[in-house]
Amino acid sequence: MGNITKQHIRTKLSQHTRITLSREDDQKACVLVTLVNMEERLHLLLTKRTESVEHHKGQISFPGGMVDEGDESETATALREIEEEVGIPPATIDILGVLDDIRIPSGFIVTPIVGYINSLSEIRTSIDEVAEVLFIPLEKFLDPSLRRLETRELKGINRQVYIYDVWKEPVWGATAHIIKQFTDIISSR
């Protein structure tokens, strides 16, 4: 895992002063930024969404979704969603911290919860929501040569978006924004 360990990440996240956003008219959603220990290296678990989901069709994203009335917390939402989407039981996930809320053009405020899985058993994907599960080594996201900044028009507004070329399709949008924030925090001195 190099010098970035589970404890290093937990410490860096605990030192981070988190930004929270108010709802206004936005819907609240949570994602689980999931780190998986595989072959003694940290990997990010991402999903490629199906073309039949309501929002963000075909995009690469973290497991997540809207907060339900019955969810006790943002963490509970993220854990419920990863279990629904990829069948990973909450008891196997160690929560390391929380990143800044982000407002995304599709009308959501997203809270990213960071979790760690030491040993992954089988995964059971929701065929309605998940087309594919990806495990991408964390060090790829730390390599500046695999990241670029582009201007894209989203909902009539030109926005600067991060794009990571770490897989056969680019990781971009809110997912890339969250990854950039996460890697900045864990790489800070």
Secondary structure, DSSP 8 states (H G I E B T S, - for coil): -TT--HHHHHHHHHHS-------TT-EEEEEEEEEEEETTEEEEEEEEE-TTSSSSTT-EE-SEEE--TT-SSHHHHHHHHHHHHH---GGG-EEEEE---EEETTTEEEEEEEEEESS-------TTTEEEEEEEEHHHHH-GGGEEEEEEEETTEEEEEEEE--SSS-EEHHHHHHHHHHHHHHH--
